[in-house]
Amino acid sequence: QVQLAESGGGLVQAGGSLRLSCAASGRTFSGRVMGWFRQGPGKEREFVAAIRWSTGSTYYADSVKGRFTIPRDNAKNTVYLQMNSLKPEDTAVYYCAAGAFFKGWEASYDYWGQGTQVTVSS
């Protein structure tokens, strides 16, 4: 099994930046995918970004494209969500997710972190 540990959430003013971290431990999968989702107040969970570990290919939701990136550190088995030019509508609980193999950018995930709160003030 896989365990995911998220960190890096907090309070930031509009226009600022934050970097979230997600450290994976446990079983390693050769074709794994890791991604980020978020759920704002009164909203459904939505896809944010993802990366295929074997190739480094990335994919972003239209709402964050050009502002967010999803770098990784192979040595630490860690994926990040670098968030720039933050807006109040980015306020949400952000969840790290992982899957054993790629089966679509938004449908690959079997393991989930507990979430970290990001609050963007206006």
GIKADA-V669606 format. One record per helix or strand of 2 or more residues. SS is the DSSP state (H for helix, E for strand). FROM is the first residue (numbers start at 1). TO is the last residue. If there is no record, write none. Layout:
ss from to
SS FROM TO
SS FROM TO
//
This chain:
ss from to
E 2 7
E 10 13
E 18 26
E 33 39
E 46 52
E 58 60
E 68 69
E 72 73
H 74 76
E 78 83
H 88 90
E 92 99
E 111 112
E 116 121
//
